[in-house]
């Protein structure tokens, strides 16, 4: 007789809704390749990610209508809708910006906003890795090389023991000599435009066919995706590094492309040896959680009809730019102060809270208060998934996975200025949003 173990179930916990696609065009770009993976119908690495990992954002771009364009971040990329009238989705040039700290804010490469320095996040492996980082490769990209077709990738990136996250890397020639026995390490395709040669492992991945969703049915697509607009051209040679992956030190081959980073881990199971790096995660953390550039949230539901960022409403908001502080990843990202028609529209007063991290956060028994400390909202049993959004209204209503209510008859947030403070269950301050005078 089989032994059956009955495990008592934990009480049901409300989970906040995942952030939607900020534009139908983004969903249409994601669905063919990654929806079959998300549903379990196909086993392979994600091209974009399991879904959006941020809300829609409006980012400065000189050649977009009104100088702003709609973007949305995924684990492995950023989708962009520069001209909603055309509906063409492009993929961000994230790699070079992470390496150099220079953000391109227009079609011309001369349209540059200097961030200061590149990202000190490790490119491959565990989040705790400190090598190699994007900024450490600033002297190693955009250096054309001779055609190396038929040779093998044997060079290794190295770092001295006393180096920092900003120290540039050295290349140990032939440091991975045993790679000559691995056909996947053989250089196969030369890209004359950038003077870089792509190894077999990456070229096979970029040109492979596979099952894709087409009008609700899985069909074989050859190639699975158009690699140049999705990944971009290679901007570095391929190198080997030794990095911790899942807590284990192992050899990984990597190559930087304009829009993505590709990695080859021979120890991984077949079908998962080549993967896209989590560059969308890394870029979002560098650009937004570093607090140098303000977030401009765009509601996904407002963009679904046309793909355009929502137009300003007549609701009165603070006239000066808000100051948002806190270590995150859960943050207050928007606050609508008292609506002009008072109590009749008290639910028009809202505070929007978003999980900008890449892990689920339990916000049960967290509190939201105004500057007086008199108005206190305590969150019910609730978890925020990555990208999850919850809106707290000042008035009354039935709570859902996306909307909660203070239960007030009158407005809370002052038109002239106020401070919203989010604290965790221990009372520690998580996020502060200050606006007005």
N, C-alpha and C positions, 0 to 999 in steps of 0.2 A: 504494500500500500504506500502510495506517495505521501510524503509529509507536506502538509499545507500549513504555512505560517500566516496568520492573520495579523497584520500590522494596523493598529488604530490610526485613523486618518487625523491629521492636524485640522484645526478649524479653518474653514475656507477664508482666504485672504483676498481682498480686492486688489486687482492688478490694473494700474493705470494704462490707458490705451497707448499703443505704439504710435509714434509720430507717423502721419501719412506721407505719401509722396506729395511734394510741394507743387507738382505739375503733372498732368496726365502724360506729358512727354517723357518725364523721368521714369514713370512706371512702365511706359512702353519700351524704353531702352533697357530697363532692368529685366523685365519679364521673360523674354525668349530664352536666355541662357541661365539665369539664376533662379527663376521660379521653380523649374524642375528639381533643382538642388534643394531649395528650401522645403519643397513638399516631400522629398525623399524618393522621388521617382528616378533620379539620376545620382550616381555617386561620383563626385569630382570636386575639386576646389572651386570656391566662389570666384566669379569674375569681378563682381561689385561688392557683394556682401549679402547677408540674410535679409536685408532691407535697409532703409535709410537709418543712419545713426545720428542724424541731427534733424532739427526742423529746417524748413526752408529759410534761407537768409538772403538779404539783399546786399550785395557787395559792390563797391565802387568799381566802375569799368567805363573808361572814357568813350568807348565806341558803342556803348549800349544806349538805347533810348533813355533819355533823362539822366544818363551817366551812371545808371545802376542796373545790375542784372541779377536775376534769380539763380541761386545755386543751392545745392543740397549735398551733404557729405555722406559717404558710405565708408565702411571699413577700409576699402581698398581703392577709393577714388573720390573725386568730386564731380558731380554733374553740373553743367552750366546751361542756362537758357539766355543767351545774350540778346536775341531778337525774337520775342514771342510771336511776332507776325509770321516769321519763317518756320518756327517750331523746331529748329535744328538743335540737338543736344550735343554739346562738346564736353570733353574731359579735361580737367585742369592740368596745367603744366606744373605739377606739385613738386617734382623731384628737384629741379634746379633751384626752386625757391627755398626749399628746406635746406639745401646745401649752402646756398650763398646768402640767404637772408634778404634777397631782393625780390619783391613781389611785382609781377607785371600787371599793370592795371589798364591796359589798352592793347589794341592789335599790334602796335609798333613795339618792338623789343626795347625801344628807348623810353617807353612809358613805364617808369620804374618808381616804386615806393620802397625806400630802404628801411628794412625792419631793424637792422643793427647787426645781427649775426644769425647764422643758421641754427637749425635744431640740434640740441644735444641728446636727443632720443636715439637709442640704438636702433639700427636699421633692421636687424634680424634677431630672431630668438626671443628669449624671455624678456619681460618688461624690466627686469632688474639688471639686464646687461648694460655695460657702459662702453662697449666697443663692438663694432665700429659705429660711430654716430654720423649723422648727415654732415654736420659741420666739419668733421675730421676729413671729409673727402673734398673740401673746397678746392684744393690744389690738384685734384685727380680727375676732374671731369672736363669735358670739352677740349681734350687733347687728342687730335686725330692720330691714328696709328696706321702703319702699313697693313695691307691685306695679309692676314695671318691664317687664311683658309688652309685646313688640313693639319695645322699644329694643334697642340693640346694646351688647355688652361692648367698651368702648374704654378703660377705666381700666387703668393699669399700676402694679404695685408697684415702688417705687424705694428705693434705699438710698444714703446718702451714702458717699463713698470712705473716710472714716475710721471707719465704723461697725464694730461687732463682731457676733459670731454671736448676741448677745443683744439687740442694738439693734432696737427696733420699726421697722416699715416705714412709709413714707409712700405715699400713693396719688396718682399723677399723673393728674388728670382729663383724659380725652381723649388720653392718651399713645399710644394705638394707634388713631388716627383712621381708618386705612385698613381697620380691621375691619368698617366699615359695608358694605363690599363682599363680606363673607363671610357667607352665609346661616347658617352654623353658629354664628356669633357672636351671632345674634339671640336675645334672651331670649323664652322660649316658655311656661314653666310656673311659676306662682307657688305657693309652698308657704306657706300662711297660718300653719301651726303655728310656723314659725321666721322668717317674714318674709323669705324669700330667693327669688329667681327663677332658674330653671334654664335655661341656654341650649340652643339647638337641638341642638348637637353632643352634649351630655350627656343630654338628654332622649331623643333617638333611641337612644343606647346603652343607657339604663336600661330602655327599653320594647321593645327589638327582639325579634324571634323568632329562632330558629336551630335547628340540629340538635343534639339531645341524646340521650344513651344511655338507653334504657328497656328493661329486661329483655334486654340484650345486643344490641339493635337500635337503629340510629340513626333517630330520628323527629323531625319538625318540632315544636318546642315554642313556643307563643306565650302569654305572653312567655317568653324563654329563662330568666329567673330573676325572682324576686319582689324588686324593688329595695329596698324599704324595710327589711326585715330584713337584707338582705345589705349594703347601702351606707349606710343610714340617711338621715335628712333633711339637707338642706344647712344648714350653720351659718355660712357666709360667702357674700359675693357671689362672682361669678366675676371674675377679674382676668387680665391678661396679664403675663408676665414675660419677660425675655430671659435664657436659660440655655444653658449648654453641654450639648449632647446628642451623644454620640459624638464629642466633641472639637470640634464645630462650634457656634457661637453661633446660636441661633434663637429665634423667638417661640413661646411656649407659653402656652396658656390653662389655668388651673387653678381648681378649686373644692373647698372642704373640706366633707365630709359627716361625720356622726357616727362612721361606722365606716371610711370609706375616703377617699381623695383621687382625684379624676378629673382627667386631663390631656387636652388637645386640642393636637396638634402638626400643623398644616396641612402641613408638609413631609414627614410620614410617608406611606408608601404607603396607598392606600385600604384600609379594613378594619382598619388599625392606627393611625389618627389619634387615636382615643380609647382610652385605656388606664387601668387601675387603677394608682395609684402603689404602690411597694413598701413599703407601710406596715407589713406584718408583719415584714419585715426590720428596718426602722428601729426599730420598737417593741422587738423582742427585743434588739437591740443596746443600746438606751437602758436597758432595765430590767434586763438580765442581764449584759451585758458591761461595764456601768458599775460592777458589783460592789457596789452598795448593797443589793441584795435577793438573798438566797441562792437558788441553784437547788435544787429538790427533784425529782430525776428520777423518772419513773414508767416502768417497762418496758412497751413497747407490747404485747408478747406476753402480759403479765399482765392486760391490760385487754380483750383481744379477746372474752372470753366474755360479760361483763356490762357493760363500759364503766366499771367501778369501779376506782379506784386499788387496787393490790395491798395485801393485809393484811400487817402486820409479821410477819416470820418469827422463829423462835426462835434464829437465828444471832446470836451475840454481836457487837455493834458498839461503836464508841466511844460512851461515854455523854455526852460533851460535843460541842457542835456543831463540825464540822470547819472548818478555815480553808483556803480555796482561793485561791491567788494565781497570778498569771501574766497576761501580756497577751493570751493566746489567739491565734488562735481555737480551737486544739486545747487541751482541758483535761481534767484528771482530775476526773470529776464524782461518783464514788462509790468507796468502798473497803470491802470486807467483811473484817474482821480474822479471825484464826484461829478456825475453827469449834470448838465444844466437844468434838467427838469426835476431834480431832487428825488424825493422818495418814490415818485411814480416810475422812476427808472433806476432804482437803487441797485438792481442786479447788473446795471451797466458798469458799475464800479467793479473792477476785477484786478486780481494779482495773478500773474502767470508764472508758474514754477516749472523748471525743466531739468531733467537729468542729463547733463552734458557729458557724463562719463560713459564708459563702455562696460559697466557692470550694474546689476540690479541693486537698488538702494531701498531699504525698508524705512519709510518715513512715519510709521505708526507712532502716535503720541508726540510728534513734532509740533511746534507751535509757530504761529504767525501773529505778530503784534504790530500796532502802530507806534508812533513816537511817544505817545502818552503812556503806553503800557496798559491802558484800561481795556482796550479792545483786543481780546485774545482768542484766536481760533486754534483749536487742538485737532490735529488730523486723526481720522479714524484708522482702522487697520488698512494699510495701503502700502504697496510697493511700486516703485517707479522703475520700469525697465530702461535700458539705454535709449535715450531719445524721448523717453516718456514725458508727457506734459499733463499738468493738472492746473485748472483755473479755479481760483477761490473768489466767489461772488460775495458782495457785501450783504445782499438781501436773502430772501428765503426761497427754498426750492428743494427738490428731491435729489439727493447726491447720486452721482453716476461715476463711472471710471474716468471721466474727463472733467467733471464739474462738481465743486463742493460749495457750501453756502455758510456764511457767518450767521445768518438768521436775524439780521438787523432790519429795523423798519426805516432807518435813515442811513445816509451815507457815512462812511468812516474816514476816507482819505481826503485831506484838505486840498482845495484847489491851489492854494498859495505855496504849498510845499509840505512834505511829510517824509517819514522814514519807515519803511517796512523791514522788519527783522525776522528772519527764519532761524529757529533754533531746533536742535535735535532733542531727543527724549531726555538727555542729561542736562539740558539747558545751555549747551555750548552753541555759540553763534556760528551758523553755517553760511548765511548770505545776508547782506544788507543792501537795500535799494533806497537811495536818497534822491529826492527831486525837489525842484523849486527853490525858494528863498531859504 
